[in-house]
Amino acid sequence: MLALLNFVLLLLLILTAILAIHVKDNLTAVFTLSAYSFLICLVYAELGAPDVAFTEATVGAGVSTVLFVAAILHTTKRSSD
């Protein structure tokens, strides 16, 4: 059962990483990276490191996402491609 969970988490991590690289919209990339960070948090929790998982959830999925979104919203778009 745990091997299946690890396999599913690994597949989701690979998919979110590839998606974050290939999307064109910056906000979509930020939210995809946030999902990646949350999946890493689940991996840490499954491996038995709740302190690392909690830190990853708060810093990686929480604070970083807010800062990236704020930075994107304060920039201007130069071209319309």
MODELLER restraints for C-alpha pairs under 7 A, 6 or more apart:
rsr = mdl.restraints
at = mdl.atoms
rsr.add(forms.Gaussian(group=physical.xy_distance, feature=features.Distance(at['CA:9:A'], at['CA:39:A']), mean=6.81, stdev=0.5))
rsr.add(forms.Gaussian(group=physical.xy_distance, feature=features.Distance(at['CA:13:A'], at['CA:36:A']), mean=5.99, stdev=0.5))
rsr.add(forms.Gaussian(group=physical.xy_distance, feature=features.Distance(at['CA:13:A'], at['CA:39:A']), mean=6.55, stdev=0.5))
rsr.add(forms.Gaussian(group=physical.xy_distance, feature=features.Distance(at['CA:16:A'], at['CA:32:A']), mean=6.13, stdev=0.5))
rsr.add(forms.Gaussian(group=physical.xy_distance, feature=features.Distance(at['CA:16:A'], at['CA:36:A']), mean=5.84, stdev=0.5))
rsr.add(forms.Gaussian(group=physical.xy_distance, feature=features.Distance(at['CA:17:A'], at['CA:36:A']), mean=6.81, stdev=0.5))
rsr.add(forms.Gaussian(group=physical.xy_distance, feature=features.Distance(at['CA:20:A'], at['CA:29:A']), mean=4.82, stdev=0.5))
rsr.add(forms.Gaussian(group=physical.xy_distance, feature=features.Distance(at['CA:20:A'], at['CA:32:A']), mean=5.52, stdev=0.5))
rsr.add(forms.Gaussian(group=physical.xy_distance, feature=features.Distance(at['CA:20:A'], at['CA:33:A']), mean=6.25, stdev=0.5))
rsr.add(forms.Gaussian(group=physical.xy_distance, feature=features.Distance(at['CA:23:A'], at['CA:29:A']), mean=6.20, stdev=0.5))
rsr.add(forms.Gaussian(group=physical.xy_distance, feature=features.Distance(at['CA:27:A'], at['CA:69:A']), mean=6.77, stdev=0.5))
rsr.add(forms.Gaussian(group=physical.xy_distance, feature=features.Distance(at['CA:30:A'], at['CA:65:A']), mean=6.46, stdev=0.5))
rsr.add(forms.Gaussian(group=physical.xy_distance, feature=features.Distance(at['CA:30:A'], at['CA:68:A']), mean=6.75, stdev=0.5))
rsr.add(forms.Gaussian(group=physical.xy_distance, feature=features.Distance(at['CA:34:A'], at['CA:60:A']), mean=6.91, stdev=0.5))
rsr.add(forms.Gaussian(group=physical.xy_distance, feature=features.Distance(at['CA:34:A'], at['CA:61:A']), mean=4.73, stdev=0.5))
rsr.add(forms.Gaussian(group=physical.xy_distance, feature=features.Distance(at['CA:34:A'], at['CA:65:A']), mean=6.18, stdev=0.5))
rsr.add(forms.Gaussian(group=physical.xy_distance, feature=features.Distance(at['CA:37:A'], at['CA:56:A']), mean=6.86, stdev=0.5))
rsr.add(forms.Gaussian(group=physical.xy_distance, feature=features.Distance(at['CA:37:A'], at['CA:57:A']), mean=6.98, stdev=0.5))
rsr.add(forms.Gaussian(group=physical.xy_distance, feature=features.Distance(at['CA:37:A'], at['CA:60:A']), mean=5.59, stdev=0.5))
rsr.add(forms.Gaussian(group=physical.xy_distance, feature=features.Distance(at['CA:37:A'], at['CA:61:A']), mean=5.37, stdev=0.5))
rsr.add(forms.Gaussian(group=physical.xy_distance, feature=features.Distance(at['CA:38:A'], at['CA:57:A']), mean=5.99, stdev=0.5))
rsr.add(forms.Gaussian(group=physical.xy_distance, feature=features.Distance(at['CA:38:A'], at['CA:61:A']), mean=5.78, stdev=0.5))
rsr.add(forms.Gaussian(group=physical.xy_distance, feature=features.Distance(at['CA:41:A'], at['CA:53:A']), mean=4.52, stdev=0.5))
rsr.add(forms.Gaussian(group=physical.xy_distance, feature=features.Distance(at['CA:41:A'], at['CA:56:A']), mean=5.66, stdev=0.5))
rsr.add(forms.Gaussian(group=physical.xy_distance, feature=features.Distance(at['CA:41:A'], at['CA:57:A']), mean=5.80, stdev=0.5))
rsr.add(forms.Gaussian(group=physical.xy_distance, feature=features.Distance(at['CA:42:A'], at['CA:53:A']), mean=6.84, stdev=0.5))
rsr.add(forms.Gaussian(group=physical.xy_distance, feature=features.Distance(at['CA:44:A'], at['CA:50:A']), mean=6.77, stdev=0.5))
rsr.add(forms.Gaussian(group=physical.xy_distance, feature=features.Distance(at['CA:44:A'], at['CA:52:A']), mean=6.57, stdev=0.5))
rsr.add(forms.Gaussian(group=physical.xy_distance, feature=features.Distance(at['CA:44:A'], at['CA:53:A']), mean=5.08, stdev=0.5))
rsr.add(forms.Gaussian(group=physical.xy_distance, feature=features.Distance(at['CA:45:A'], at['CA:53:A']), mean=5.42, stdev=0.5))
